[in-house]
Amino acid sequence: MVLFPTDCGLSLIAALNNGRAPDLKGVHALDIGAGSGLYSVALLAAGAERVTALDINPASAAQTVVNVVINGLDATRLNCVTSPLEEYTTDEKFDLVITNPPHLPYDPSYARDDGLETALVARRGGRAMYDAVVERMDTLLAPGGILLMAHSSLADISRTVKEFAARGYESDTLEVFEMDIPLLAYAENKDAMLGLLKEQRKAGQAEFDGSRFTVHALMFKRPLDATNC
């Protein structure tokens, strides 16, 4: 199962129309958590030279190729890789990385073995993939390269910004989008999920109002004088 693009994912596509968004023509890009290939298709359509679509779900590769082809794009410019981000290895340094990490806190009461959990739920209070992106970015992004991220206010945006700043990255917020916490998908466990989110909000690690939260389309730029690891 591959999850249909979510509002969070689509918000970052919308932010690419912002005048401060980077030029995508000719870039070598990495799509982390490619899912159905939403970003891979968008990048290739915008003129990216080559896109690597990375996802832990084996079904993602086939679906991404299908979506690239039916959109009339050149599939030879696409490389699909099935791997957790933490285990992904490559000698390539990318000009651009794009990602929409899962952002809901994990709890055994609503754990499920399908694409929905993989795409939406993460351990460490919903931060597992954000932490992995921060940890791996110096090995994946070329000096001067750009990271585009759809970052949920449920998963401590300020922490991510501070951690990248400590590594010398510049940050910018392209757009902010307001949307509903996807509680309908977890209707039987709504109270459990909201309880966890309220605990995180009390600790200053989440921001939301009732069932509404925000997604920030963030852009991080790696310093030009960075040394590849």
Secondary structure as UniProt FT lines:
FT   HELIX           7..15
FT   TURN            16..17
FT   TURN            19..20
FT   TURN            25..26
FT   STRAND          28..32
FT   TURN            35..37
FT   HELIX           38..45
FT   TURN            46..47
FT   STRAND          50..55
FT   HELIX           58..70
FT   TURN            71..72
FT   HELIX           75..77
FT   STRAND          78..82
FT   HELIX           85..87
FT   STRAND          94..99
FT   STRAND          104..105
FT   HELIX           108..110
FT   HELIX           115..120
FT   STRAND          121..122
FT   HELIX           123..126
FT   HELIX           128..140
FT   STRAND          141..152
FT   HELIX           153..155
FT   HELIX           157..166
FT   TURN            167..168
FT   STRAND          170..180
FT   HELIX           183..189
FT   HELIX           190..202
FT   TURN            203..204
FT   STRAND          208..209
FT   TURN            210..211
FT   STRAND          212..221
FT   TURN            224..225
//
